Amino acid sequence: MKNYYFILQISIHAREADIKRAYRRLALLYHPDRNSSIDAAEKFREITEAYEALSDPVKKFLYDQMLAGDSTEIVVEQNPTTTHRDPRYRPRPNAEPLHHRPSARRQMLDLMDRHLSKAIFISKVTLFFCSVLFLDFVLPVSKNSERVMGIYTIGGKYGSSFKIETSKGKSYRMSTNSLSYFTNFDDVKICTTPILFVPKRIETGSGFKHRLPISIYGNFIFFPIIWLITSLFGVFYKETVEMRFNLGVANFLLIFFNLIIFYISK
């Protein structure tokens, strides 16, 4: 009796995902179109036979019983007759029996498996944008000279702050602790990132450097960090279909959060 687990090089306790992963790996290795050795075709046939037996839950159960030496005969009634309590009840034609229908979780996992490639693609796209954000953050800033044209105090529920308007028509909000370093008609340097041109800080002529807090690289930097972590897991984590699919959905939602923060930063 052939040992299908040995042929697929997996444990007898392997899960469905492990069986599928092993089959794909070995099928690519021994497919006659890829492997020109003499025994490749026979090896590929054995791999396919093993996968067909272990991928089907019923066939796998019967095979495990035979592998364990249990010769108990399992009789399956082909057309069981059941009596309904209502004599007027008539079953719908071609209706699938309830006990043969997959559970709600099984249906959900199958749906995730069908759309897993899309979720992984989203994770790869978001990982690319996270890499751009990382490079934009670590590269040296570009400095542009502007002149302070107005300073305005802003009151709020959680404390007051102020903003300055420059000669290029842009305004930057700051905390009151830095108010004494700025005066009207002073020349300042706006330090922006080299790729996305996000303002990071303002430097005065006296050497004072004020970091802009309301920025994707300021108080909201934890959003890109979370985005980077979920993107990495979405691309490189390969244990379960459910986790990879959920990470793809999370990365898709984080796109909108980071776009909003990026818009505020500009």
C-alpha positions, 0 to 999 in steps of 0.5 A: 500500500502506497504511503501518500504522506511519504510521497508528498513529504508531509506529516500524517497530521498535516493540514489542508493548506500544508497538503496543497502547498506540498503538492504545488511544490512537488508538482512544479519540481517533477512536472514533465514540462519542467523535469526531463528525467526518465522517472519524472512522469511516473513521480508526477503521477504518484504525486497527483494520485496522493494529492487527490486522495488526501485533498478530499476529506472523505477519501482521506478519512478512508485512506487513514483508516486503511493506513492504520490497519482498520479493516472496518467496512463503512457502509454509506446509504446511497439514497436514504429515505426520510419521513417529514413531519408534514405530509404535504412537504415535497423536497425541491428538485436537485436540492443539495442535502444540508449535511453535504453543504459546507459550513459558513466558516468553510464557505468563508475560507473558500472565498478567502482562498479564491481572492487571496491573490488580490489581497497579496497584491494589495499588500505588495502595493502598500509595501511599495508605498511604505518603502517610498515613505521610509526613503522620503523620511530618512533622506536629507531634506530640501531647504527653501527660503521664505519670509514670515508675512503674518503670525496669528494666535489660534485658540482651542479647547485644549490650549492655544497655538499659533500659525505663521503665513509665509511669502509663498502663501502657505501657513504652518501651525505651531505650539506657543512654546516656539512663538518667541522665535518668530517675528514678522518679516523674518527669513526662515527655511522650510525643510521639506522631504525630497520625494513627497515634499512634506514639510518636516521642520522650520529653521529660523535665522538664529538657528532655532529648529521647530519640528512641525507636529501636524504631519505624517512624519510628526505626531501621526507617524505611528500610522505609517509604522502600522502600515509598514508592519501589516504590509510586511506580514501581508507579503511574507507571512504564509501560514494561513490563508485567513490571516493573509487575506485579513492583512490585505483588507487591513492594508486596503483600509490603511491606504485611506487613513494614510492618504488623509494624513498625507493630505493634512501634512501638505 
